[in-house]
Amino acid sequence: MTRYFQPHIANLAAYVPGEQPGAGETVVKLNTNENPYPPSPAAVEAMRALDADRLRRYPDPTATAFREVVAGVLDVPLEAVIAGNGSDEVLTMVLRAFVGPGDVVAYPVPTYVLYRTLTEIQEGVAVEVPCDEDYRLPADDLVKAAADVTFVASPNSPSGTSYPAEQLANLAGRVKGVLVVDEAYVDFAAADALDLARTRPNVIVLRTLSKGYSMAGLRLGFGVGDPSLLAGLGKVRDSYNVSAVACAVGAAAFADQAHKAANAEKVKASRARLAADLAGQGFRVWPSESNFLLVRPPAGDAERIYRALKAGGILVRYFKQPALDDKLRITVGTDQQNAALVQALKGLL
């Protein structure tokens, strides 16, 4: 058979997203960390009001209207914001710009597995630094990796762990290269690292509208950092990477901070109730500052419970890999969805 792919691509393990229900299938979906509440009415109205002629024309190549809203809300210069087709695309820009064959990318594990996939696409060397069972930041070992890019997800997935800005500032001053703080879940956390992006020349903070803003289907995210770093990312950005629809709707969604904050508070309250309910059934529940919980069933039989819940129409996330194969990651849903989960677990346990 003719080989068309580069060898490292042929051998690459593709990123596997969470499963999606089939057409017409009704499930309680608690596996991919979507926000259970609707997006801002202002965003919905912006979508409805979109001039159809904007679909005929190419969009603004740098998503200026969206970036202006972000810059105003976060109090950063316009040049300190870069937009992407989801924050995943900004991750791709980072790897394209800073990593070539043999360059080192380091990150704590377990974490978002796309970091490894994107590193391998660039033929970089992934250095995966294990966390302890409490998911503390292994800062010294990350520094020893001498990486060209260091990723830290805060809050982390799948643990829900958030790292204090002081720890991240210390790490930023010690790493060899660029520190990328992935704040995809920051809207459910008590603090953030945005000041590092404002003040440190080697720090980029990533955010997305997929979680706090209920816009996972829109595919819109952004990075904040030193303008000279972002100018380099702009060189490897796909042309017209943010659609006219995403730019207009995303600008309206991000401007409505009150709606986002209200939904985040509902999620956080439900998170506390769900954590208490699961702990009451004997689960170990790790502290979370995200919109999900990492839990270990009393008997550690996570795969059995995952499959039984799925058979009963409830999807949660199971990772068949070391350090996670006895755990489940459960998205915080509405109180009704969470109650259905808790009731189903009572029968399974």
N, C-alpha and C positions, 0 to 999 in steps of 0.2 A: 504494500500500500504506500502511495506517495505521502511523504511527510511535508505538510505545509507550515506547521507551527514551529516557532523557535523552540528548542528543546526545553527551556525553562518554563515556557508557557504550556507545552504539552504535558509537563509533569506537575503543573500547578493544581493545587486543591482549591476549587472555586469557593467563594463565600456562599454560605447557605443561609438564606433569610428564614424567618419564622414562617410556618405554614399558614396558608390563607384558606378560608372555607370555600367550597365550590359554589357555583352559581345556584341560587335558590336554597342553599343550605343554611339553616338557622343554628347558630352556636352562641355560647357565652365565650367571647373572644378575649382571653386574658394572657396572650402569649407574645405580643409584639409591641407593648408599651405605648399604644395609641391613647390619646386623651379620650375619656368616655363622654365628654361634654362637647356641644357644638361650638364651632368657631364664632368669632365676633360677628354680630349682625352687620357691622360696617363692612367687613370683608365680603360677606355674602352679597351685600348691595353693590359693592365695587365690581364683583364678578358679573352681576346682572346688568350693570350699567355700562359694561365695556363696549366700546364702539367696535363693531364687527370689522371695520376697516383696519383696525390694529392687528387683526389676524392675518391680513394680506401682507402687511409690511414687516420687515425685520424689526425686532425690538431694539431698544437702547442697548448697545453692546456692553455697558458697564452697570446697568440697572440703577441709574442715578437716582430716580425717584424713590426707590426702596432704600437705597443707601443713605439718602438725605434724611429719611425718617429715622433710621437706625442711629445715624450720627447725632441727630437732635435728641433722641430719647436717652442715649447713653453718654451724651456730652463728650464726644470725640470728634476729631476732624473728619471730614468726608473722605480724605485720602487714607484714613486709618481703617476703612471698612472695605472689604471685598465680598461680593456676593457669589453664591454658587447654587448649582442645581442640587439642593440639599447640602448640609455640611459635609456629606460624604465626598462631594466633588471638590470641596476645599481641601479635604484630606488628600485627594488625588493630586491637586496642585502642589501641595507641600512635598509629596514624594517625588513628583516630576522635577521640581525646582532644586531640591537639596540632596537627592539620593541617586547615585548611579551604581554600576556593578561594584560590589565589594564594600560599599559604604554601609555604616552601621546604623540601625534603628533600634532603639531600646524602649521597653514599656513594661509595667508590672503586669503580671498575669495571676488569675484569669481576668480578661478584659475583652473589649470589642475585637473580635477576631479579624475584622477587616484590616486592621493595622498590619497583620502578618501578610494577608493577601496582597495588599498594595506594595509592601516591601518586596515581596517575591517577584511581582511584576517588573519592578525596577532592577531586579537582580541584586538587591541589597541583602545585607545580613541581619536577620532579626535576632535580637538578644532579648529573650523573654525572662524577666526577673520575677521569681515567685514571691507572692505575698504570703504572710503567715495566715493562720486561720481567722484572724480578726481583720484581715485586709488592710493592715497598716501600710503606709507608703514606704517601700524599701529604698529610701533615698541614696544611701551610701552605695548600694550595689548598682543603682542606675548611674551614678557618677562614674563608678569604675568601668562601666561599659564604654565610656568615651565615645558616645554616639554622635553622629551628625544630626540626628533628629531624635528627641525623646518625647514620647507621648504619655500623657497622664490624663485619664478620663476622671473628671470630678464634677458631679458624682459618677462613680464607676459603675459599669454594667459588667457582670450581673450582680455585684455585691450591694450596690446602692450607697457605697461609702463616699463621703465628701471629705476632701483634704483642706485643712486651714490654709489661708492665703500666706501665712508666715512660712509654713513648710514649703509651699510652692515657690515662694520668693527665694528661700535659701537654696532650693534645688536649681532655680534659674541662674543663680550666681555661681554655681559649681559645675554645671554641665558644659561639655565641650562645644556643643552646637546649639540648635534651636530647640526650645521647649514649647510644645504644643499642648495647651490645656483644653481638653475637649469637654465643653460644658453643655452637652446636648440636653441634660436633665436639670440644669441649674434653676429653672423656674420653680422647682419643688424643693429647693435647698434653702438653708438659712443664710448662706454667704456665697460670694463668688470671687474670682481672681481677675476681674476686669482691670483693676488698678495696675496689675503687672503688665498688661498689654499696653497701657498708657505710658508706663515709665521704664520698662525694660526693653532694650533693643533686640533681644533674642527671644521674645515671648509672643506667641500668637494664641489668642483665645477663640475657640470655635463655638458657634451657637446655631440652633436650628429652630424653625417654626413648626417642626413635626410634633413636638411633645406639648409644651405649655400652650401653644397657640392653636392646637387641634387642626394642624395643616399638614399631616403626613402625606396626603395625596397630592399636595401642591408641589412638593419637592423644592424647598427653598431654605437656604441657610446662609451663614456669613462668617467671616473671620474678622477679628479686630487685632491690629498690631501696628508696629512701626511702619510708616508709609514706605520706607525703603525696602523692607521685607515684602510688603504687599505688592509693590511695583514689580518685584521679581516674580511673584506668583502670577501676576497679570500677564506675564510673557508666555506662560504655559497654560493659561486658561483657555478653554474651548471658546470659539467665537460664538457670540450671541447665546451664551450659556444659560441665561435666565430669560424665560419667555415673557412676552408682554402681559399675559394673564398672571403669571406668578409675581411679576413686578408690581402690578396695580393692586392685586388682591393682598399680597404680602405687605405692602405699604400700609393699607388700611388696617390689616390685622395687627401689625406692630404698633401702630399709633394708638390702638385701643388697649392700653396697658391695664385699665380698670377691669375689662372683661377677662383678660388673661389672668390677672391676679385673683379675681373672684373664683374662677375655675380651679386655679392652683390650690386655693385654700380648701375648697371642697375635696379635692383629691387628697390633700394632706390629712384632713380630718378622717376621711375614709381609710386612709393608710393606717392610722393609729388604731382604728376599730378592728380592721382586718388583722393587724399584727397581734392584737390582744386575743382575738378569736382563735387564731392559729396556735398561739402559744398555749391557750387553754386546752387545745387538743393534743398537746405534747410535742408540737413542732418546735425546733430551734429556729428562731427568727432573728436574722441579723439586722442591726439598726440601719435604716434606710433614709436617705434624703432625696429619694427619687420617686417616680410614680410606679414603683414595683417593689416587691419584697423577695429576698433570697431566703429560702427556708429549707430545713432538712426534716423529713418525716421522722416520726419516733423510731421506726425500724430501719430508716435509711433506704427504704425501697422506693426510691423516687421514680424509677422507670415504670414500675408496676402501677403506681398511682397516676402517673402521666397518661399511660395507655388506658386505664380504666376511666379516667375523667374524659378523655377524648371520645371513648365509646359512648359516654353519656352526654356528649354534646358540649363539653367544656374544654377549651384549649388553654393550656399553660405551656411554659417553655421548659424543655428538658435538654440538657447538654450531655451527650455521652462522651465525656472526656475526663481525664484525671482531675481530681480535686472538685469536680462538679457532679459526678455521676450519681451521687447520693443526695442531690439537692434539686429543687425546682425554683424557677424564677416566675413569679406570679405578678402580672400587671394589676394595679389597683383599678377596679372598675367602679361602676355606680354601686351604691349600697345594695341595690337589688341583685346585681350581678355577683357581688361579693357574698351575699347571703346564700345565693344558689350554690356557689363554690363550697362554702362552709358546710352546708347541709349535705352536699354530695360526699364531702370528705368524712363526715360522721359515719356514713354507711361503709366507706372503704376501709376505715380504720377499725 
